[in-house]
Each structure stands twice: as C-alpha cells, then as structure tokens.
Amino acid sequence: MASHTIRYSIDGSGVSRSINVANTQVGVAVIDAEPVATGTTNFVVGFELDVSACKSFYINSSEDILLDTNVDAPNPGVDGDVISLLADIPYVWHATDYNTFLLTVDVADLRFTNASGSIATIDVVALYDASPA
C-alpha cells in the first residue's frame, strides 16, 4: 500500500490553519528528480496512468516547462493533455478536490519541452486504484 498526504496551510493575516487530505491505494507511479536539459523538445519519460483510477497526483518542475501527454501514443491522432508548469509551483490534485483533474486522457508517456535556459528537474507522484471496477 502507498499513502499520500496533501497538506494545505495558510499562515498570515492573523490566521494559521493546516488541513491534511490523506489517501491510501495499492498503485503508485513515480518519477524522481528526472533531469530535462534546456533546449529539449518532447523529451520522453515513460509514465503510464489510467486517469479514471487516479486518486492523488503531484507534479513539479524546477523550471518553467511544457508537459504534453501522448504525442501520437498510444493512439495516433488522439491528443493528450498539455500543461504549462511554472517553476516550483506544483500541480496537485486529489479525488475529493473541488477542481477537475487536468489529465483527461489516459497517459502512455510524458513529454517535456524545456526552453527555460536551465536544466529542469521533474518530480511526479501518482497514487491510483490498481484494480478499478
């Protein structure tokens, strides 16, 4: 079993609060400190995810970078999702989030385009139900 705890907190203007959202599932997919050289277009990183089974998702880049999923894979002509990631501002989502998950198409791979001028370091963690109904 793998567990995620997403922590939301505020500390300022006289208010200090912290809320934890925890989830435990069997499946986990991780990319840990993957370097993406500057000037790289569609740098492929193997990463598969059934988005309907995803329960918790975290992605962060140390530099401004473009994420594109499924560039002609697994089904040619079926577009994936494109997300512009800002340096050290992670995208975080969980199954009880108010917002919809930005990944809408099952992921066969992640492709990164880095025009930031520096090497980007990518971290991704997805927690998913390994046996969805």
GROMACS elastic network, one bead per residue, 0.5 to 0.9 nm:
[ bonds ]
;  ai    aj funct       b0    kb
    1    24     6  0.65630   500
    1    25     6  0.56499   500
    1    27     6  0.73368   500
    1    28     6  0.85923   500
    2    23     6  0.83749   500
    2    24     6  0.55598   500
    2    25     6  0.55201   500
    2    26     6  0.58616   500
    2    27     6  0.69431   500
    2    28     6  0.65894   500
    2   127     6  0.72928   500
    3    22     6  0.71424   500
    3    23     6  0.56386   500
    3    25     6  0.65100   500
    3    26     6  0.86271   500
    3    28     6  0.88499   500
    3   127     6  0.76364   500
    4    21     6  0.80561   500
    4    22     6  0.56243   500
    4    23     6  0.53686   500
    4    24     6  0.64660   500
    4    25     6  0.87204   500
    4    56     6  0.71931   500
    4    57     6  0.89872   500
    4   126     6  0.89962   500
    4   127     6  0.73400   500
    5    20     6  0.62269   500
    5    21     6  0.55291   500
    5    23     6  0.65438   500
    5    24     6  0.88365   500
    6    19     6  0.83005   500
    6    20     6  0.56602   500
    6    21     6  0.51259   500
    6    22     6  0.63619   500
    6    23     6  0.86827   500
    6    56     6  0.86959   500
    6    92     6  0.82076   500
    6    93     6  0.88381   500
    6    94     6  0.83232   500
    7    18     6  0.68429   500
    7    19     6  0.57737   500
    7    21     6  0.64311   500
    7    22     6  0.86433   500
    8    17     6  0.82111   500
    8    18     6  0.56291   500
    8    19     6  0.51811   500
    8    20     6  0.63513   500
    8    21     6  0.81008   500
    9    16     6  0.74123   500
    9    17     6  0.54963   500
    9    19     6  0.62747   500
    9    20     6  0.86564   500
   10    15     6  0.68819   500
   10    16     6  0.54891   500
   10    17     6  0.54126   500
   10    18     6  0.65736   500
   11    14     6  0.73905   500
   11    15     6  0.56183   500
   11    17     6  0.66171   500
   11    18     6  0.86028   500
   12    15     6  0.53735   500
   12    16     6  0.64762   500
   13    16     6  0.84357   500
   21    94     6  0.82469   500
   21    96     6  0.87584   500
   23    55     6  0.74185   500
   23    56     6  0.73484   500
   23    94     6  0.84596   500
   23    95     6  0.89506   500
   23   127     6  0.81880   500
   24    55     6  0.87055   500
   24   127     6  0.77775   500
   24   128     6  0.87216   500
   25    28     6  0.76528   500
   25    55     6  0.79132   500
   25   127     6  0.63507   500
   25   128     6  0.59752   500
   25   129     6  0.56792   500
   25   130     6  0.76061   500
   26   127     6  0.77441   500
   26   128     6  0.68587   500
   26   129     6  0.60605   500
   26   130     6  0.57917   500
   26   131     6  0.84810   500
   27    54     6  0.89330   500
   27   126     6  0.81369   500
   27   127     6  0.57575   500
   27   129     6  0.57405   500
   27   131     6  0.86628   500
   28   125     6  0.71097   500
   28   126     6  0.55802   500
   28   128     6  0.60588   500
   28   129     6  0.85825   500
   28   130     6  0.84164   500
   29    47     6  0.73555   500
   29    48     6  0.77683   500
   29    49     6  0.77971   500
   29   124     6  0.77738   500
   29   125     6  0.57711   500
   29   126     6  0.51514   500
   29   127     6  0.66484   500
   29   128     6  0.81640   500
   30    47     6  0.80590   500
   30   123     6  0.75478   500
   30   124     6  0.54893   500
   30   126     6  0.65398   500
   30   127     6  0.88883   500
   31    34     6  0.64729   500
   31    45     6  0.84933   500
   31    46     6  0.88725   500
   31    47     6  0.78955   500
   31    59     6  0.89997   500
   31   122     6  0.71982   500
   31   123     6  0.53103   500
   31   125     6  0.65483   500
   32   121     6  0.86369   500
   32   122     6  0.69481   500
   32   124     6  0.66758   500
   32   125     6  0.82132   500
   33    61     6  0.89968   500
   33   120     6  0.89957   500
   33   121     6  0.53150   500
   33   122     6  0.52245   500
   33   123     6  0.52727   500
   33   124     6  0.85088   500
   34    45     6  0.84411   500
   34   120     6  0.80329   500
   34   121     6  0.53675   500
   34   123     6  0.66529   500
   35   119     6  0.64335   500
   35   120     6  0.56522   500
   35   122     6  0.63824   500
   36    39     6  0.89081   500
   36    40     6  0.70630   500
   36    43     6  0.71458   500
   36   112     6  0.74054   500
   36   113     6  0.81441   500
   36   114     6  0.69019   500
   36   118     6  0.88343   500
   36   119     6  0.56349   500
   36   120     6  0.50645   500
   36   121     6  0.62707   500
   36   122     6  0.74883   500
   37    40     6  0.58151   500
   37    43     6  0.87633   500
   37   113     6  0.89859   500
   37   114     6  0.68323   500
   37   115     6  0.88012   500
   37   117     6  0.86239   500
   37   118     6  0.69799   500
   37   120     6  0.64647   500
   37   121     6  0.88365   500
   38    41     6  0.88100   500
   38   113     6  0.81966   500
   38   114     6  0.50988   500
   38   115     6  0.55399   500
   38   116     6  0.61623   500
   38   117     6  0.53289   500
   38   118     6  0.52462   500
   38   119     6  0.52030   500
   38   120     6  0.71968   500
   39   113     6  0.75015   500
   39   114     6  0.56172   500
   39   115     6  0.50913   500
   39   116     6  0.76892   500
   39   117     6  0.71919   500
   39   118     6  0.86378   500
   39   119     6  0.89808   500
   40    43     6  0.62117   500
   40   112     6  0.75461   500
   40   113     6  0.54447   500
   40   114     6  0.52926   500
   40   115     6  0.70068   500
   41   111     6  0.80189   500
   41   112     6  0.65226   500
   41   114     6  0.65234   500
   41   115     6  0.82449   500
   42    66     6  0.88190   500
   42    67     6  0.83420   500
   42    68     6  0.75759   500
   42    71     6  0.84115   500
   42   110     6  0.83915   500
   42   113     6  0.51586   500
   42   114     6  0.84880   500
   43   110     6  0.79840   500
   43   111     6  0.50086   500
   43   113     6  0.64127   500
   43   114     6  0.85548   500
   44   109     6  0.67133   500
   44   110     6  0.58068   500
   44   112     6  0.67243   500
   45   109     6  0.60007   500
   45   110     6  0.52519   500
   45   111     6  0.61816   500
   45   112     6  0.80426   500
   46   108     6  0.73159   500
   46   110     6  0.64298   500
   46   111     6  0.87256   500
   47   107     6  0.69869   500
   47   108     6  0.61554   500
   47   110     6  0.61565   500
   48   106     6  0.75917   500
   48   107     6  0.50872   500
   48   109     6  0.59302   500
   48   110     6  0.83522   500
   49    52     6  0.86847   500
   49    53     6  0.79946   500
   49    54     6  0.74071   500
   49   106     6  0.57889   500
   49   108     6  0.68653   500
   49   109     6  0.85446   500
   49   126     6  0.79754   500
   49   128     6  0.81587   500
   50    53     6  0.55106   500
   50    54     6  0.65692   500
   50   105     6  0.79704   500
   50   107     6  0.65148   500
   50   108     6  0.88283   500
   50   128     6  0.80563   500
   51    54     6  0.50858   500
   51    55     6  0.86073   500
   51   101     6  0.83581   500
   51   103     6  0.66807   500
   51   104     6  0.66161   500
   51   105     6  0.65718   500
   51   106     6  0.52229   500
   51   107     6  0.72830   500
   51   128     6  0.83841   500
   52    55     6  0.84086   500
   52   104     6  0.84285   500
   52   105     6  0.87997   500
   52   106     6  0.78389   500
   52   128     6  0.87190   500
   52   129     6  0.89626   500
   52   132     6  0.82657   500
   53   127     6  0.86305   500
   53   128     6  0.52835   500
   53   129     6  0.51571   500
   53   130     6  0.73061   500
   53   131     6  0.81021   500
   53   132     6  0.59899   500
   54    57     6  0.72606   500
   54    94     6  0.81105   500
   54    95     6  0.74413   500
   54   126     6  0.68442   500
   54   127     6  0.59865   500
   54   129     6  0.64574   500
   55    93     6  0.81900   500
   55    94     6  0.55090   500
   55    96     6  0.83773   500
   55   126     6  0.75987   500
   55   127     6  0.56174   500
   55   128     6  0.51272   500
   55   129     6  0.70454   500
   56    92     6  0.77727   500
   56    93     6  0.57739   500
   56    95     6  0.62381   500
   56   125     6  0.80477   500
   56   126     6  0.56918   500
   56   128     6  0.68915   500
   57    91     6  0.79133   500
   57    92     6  0.57121   500
   57    93     6  0.51811   500
   57    94     6  0.62368   500
   57    95     6  0.89704   500
   57   101     6  0.88191   500
   57   124     6  0.75448   500
   57   125     6  0.58207   500
   57   127     6  0.63801   500
   57   128     6  0.87186   500
   58    90     6  0.68239   500
   58    91     6  0.58203   500
   58    93     6  0.66347   500
   58    94     6  0.88046   500
   58   123     6  0.78286   500
   58   124     6  0.55421   500
   58   125     6  0.51877   500
   58   126     6  0.63988   500
   59    85     6  0.86071   500
   59    89     6  0.89505   500
   59    90     6  0.55747   500
   59    91     6  0.54119   500
   59    92     6  0.66979   500
   59   122     6  0.73101   500
   59   123     6  0.55872   500
   59   125     6  0.65771   500
   59   126     6  0.85549   500
   60    63     6  0.88085   500
   60    85     6  0.73298   500
   60    86     6  0.82227   500
   60    87     6  0.75829   500
   60    88     6  0.61015   500
   60    89     6  0.65250   500
   60    91     6  0.65091   500
   60    92     6  0.87264   500
   60   121     6  0.81082   500
   60   122     6  0.58054   500
   60   123     6  0.53425   500
   60   124     6  0.66440   500
   61    64     6  0.69208   500
   61    65     6  0.70580   500
   61    85     6  0.66807   500
   61    86     6  0.70634   500
   61    87     6  0.55709   500
   61    88     6  0.57360   500
   61    89     6  0.75697   500
   61    90     6  0.71868   500
   61   120     6  0.61558   500
   61   121     6  0.55254   500
   61   123     6  0.65879   500
   61   124     6  0.89502   500
   62    65     6  0.86203   500
   62    86     6  0.80263   500
   62    88     6  0.50601   500
   62    89     6  0.83751   500
   62   119     6  0.82308   500
   62   120     6  0.52562   500
   62   121     6  0.52626   500
   62   122     6  0.67678   500
   62   123     6  0.88990   500
   63    85     6  0.79055   500
   63    86     6  0.64790   500
   63    88     6  0.68119   500
   63   114     6  0.80448   500
   63   116     6  0.63944   500
   63   117     6  0.87912   500
   63   118     6  0.72282   500
   63   119     6  0.74630   500
   63   120     6  0.50597   500
   63   121     6  0.73143   500
   63   122     6  0.87240   500
   64    84     6  0.73867   500
   64    85     6  0.56207   500
   64    88     6  0.82533   500
   64   114     6  0.73070   500
   64   115     6  0.78713   500
   64   116     6  0.59664   500
   64   120     6  0.78452   500
   65    83     6  0.86406   500
   65    84     6  0.60782   500
   65    85     6  0.53253   500
   65    86     6  0.66449   500
   65    87     6  0.75749   500
   65   112     6  0.67711   500
   65   113     6  0.59337   500
   65   114     6  0.50005   500
   65   115     6  0.69820   500
   65   116     6  0.69272   500
   65   120     6  0.75890   500
   66    82     6  0.71649   500
   66    83     6  0.60260   500
   66    85     6  0.60244   500
   66    86     6  0.87406   500
   66   111     6  0.81374   500
   66   112     6  0.55592   500
   66   113     6  0.50747   500
   66   114     6  0.65945   500
   66   115     6  0.86715   500
   67    81     6  0.79470   500
   67    82     6  0.55681   500
   67    83     6  0.51237   500
   67    84     6  0.61784   500
   67    85     6  0.70968   500
   67   110     6  0.68007   500
   67   111     6  0.57540   500
   67   113     6  0.66961   500
   68    71     6  0.69460   500
   68    80     6  0.68383   500
   68    81     6  0.57546   500
   68    83     6  0.65858   500
   68    84     6  0.87521   500
   68   109     6  0.87005   500
   68   110     6  0.61160   500
   68   111     6  0.50980   500
   68   112     6  0.63190   500
   68   113     6  0.81085   500
   69    72     6  0.89663   500
   69    73     6  0.84660   500
   69    79     6  0.78811   500
   69    81     6  0.53320   500
   69    82     6  0.65692   500
   69    83     6  0.88623   500
   69   103     6  0.85474   500
   69   105     6  0.83234   500
   69   106     6  0.87247   500
   69   107     6  0.62030   500
   69   108     6  0.72912   500
   69   109     6  0.59600   500
   69   111     6  0.59702   500
   69   112     6  0.86845   500
   70    74     6  0.66046   500
   70    75     6  0.81136   500
   70    76     6  0.87710   500
   70    78     6  0.78370   500
   70    79     6  0.66027   500
   70    81     6  0.76062   500
   70   105     6  0.84286   500
   70   106     6  0.83390   500
   70   107     6  0.62128   500
   70   108     6  0.57740   500
   70   109     6  0.57302   500
   70   110     6  0.67535   500
   70   111     6  0.77155   500
   71    74     6  0.82650   500
   71    75     6  0.88791   500
   71    76     6  0.78397   500
   71    77     6  0.84299   500
   71    78     6  0.81239   500
   71    79     6  0.67084   500
   71    80     6  0.67360   500
   71   109     6  0.81760   500
   71   110     6  0.84820   500
   71   111     6  0.76352   500
   72    75     6  0.58930   500
   72    77     6  0.58026   500
   72    78     6  0.65030   500
   72    79     6  0.70192   500
   72    80     6  0.83769   500
   73    76     6  0.56815   500
   73    77     6  0.82633   500
   73    78     6  0.76225   500
   73    79     6  0.85473   500
   73    80     6  0.86363   500
   73   107     6  0.86842   500
   73   108     6  0.64381   500
   73   109     6  0.77074   500
   74    78     6  0.81262   500
   74   107     6  0.84569   500
   74   108     6  0.61645   500
   74   109     6  0.87123   500
   75    78     6  0.55695   500
   75    79     6  0.84735   500
   76    79     6  0.80967   500
   79   105     6  0.81385   500
   80   103     6  0.80380   500
   80   104     6  0.75784   500
   80   105     6  0.57357   500
   80   106     6  0.79262   500
   80   107     6  0.75836   500
   81   102     6  0.75883   500
   81   103     6  0.60543   500
   81   104     6  0.68335   500
   81   105     6  0.69219   500
   81   107     6  0.88897   500
   82   102     6  0.87899   500
   82   103     6  0.84990   500
   83   102     6  0.79154   500
   83   103     6  0.87862   500
   85    88     6  0.84054   500
   85    89     6  0.73324   500
   85    90     6  0.75300   500
   85    91     6  0.76662   500
   86    89     6  0.55668   500
   86    90     6  0.76525   500
   87    90     6  0.80035   500
   87   120     6  0.86025   500
   93    96     6  0.84230   500
   93    97     6  0.62928   500
   93    99     6  0.78686   500
   93   100     6  0.81948   500
   93   101     6  0.64926   500
   93   102     6  0.84908   500
   94    97     6  0.52452   500
   94    98     6  0.89282   500
   94    99     6  0.89529   500
   94   101     6  0.79660   500
   95    98     6  0.87641   500
   95   100     6  0.86708   500
   95   101     6  0.82454   500
   96    99     6  0.85476   500
   97   100     6  0.71824   500
   97   101     6  0.83946   500
   99   102     6  0.85872   500
  100   103     6  0.86971   500
  100   104     6  0.89758   500
  101   104     6  0.68082   500
  103   106     6  0.76092   500
  103   107     6  0.80747   500
  104   107     6  0.87998   500
  107   110     6  0.73022   500
  114   117     6  0.77453   500
  114   118     6  0.81675   500
  114   119     6  0.78959   500
  114   120     6  0.72130   500
  115   118     6  0.79063   500
  116   119     6  0.77791   500
  116   120     6  0.79806   500
  128   131     6  0.87718   500
  128   132     6  0.87499   500
  129   132     6  0.56453   500
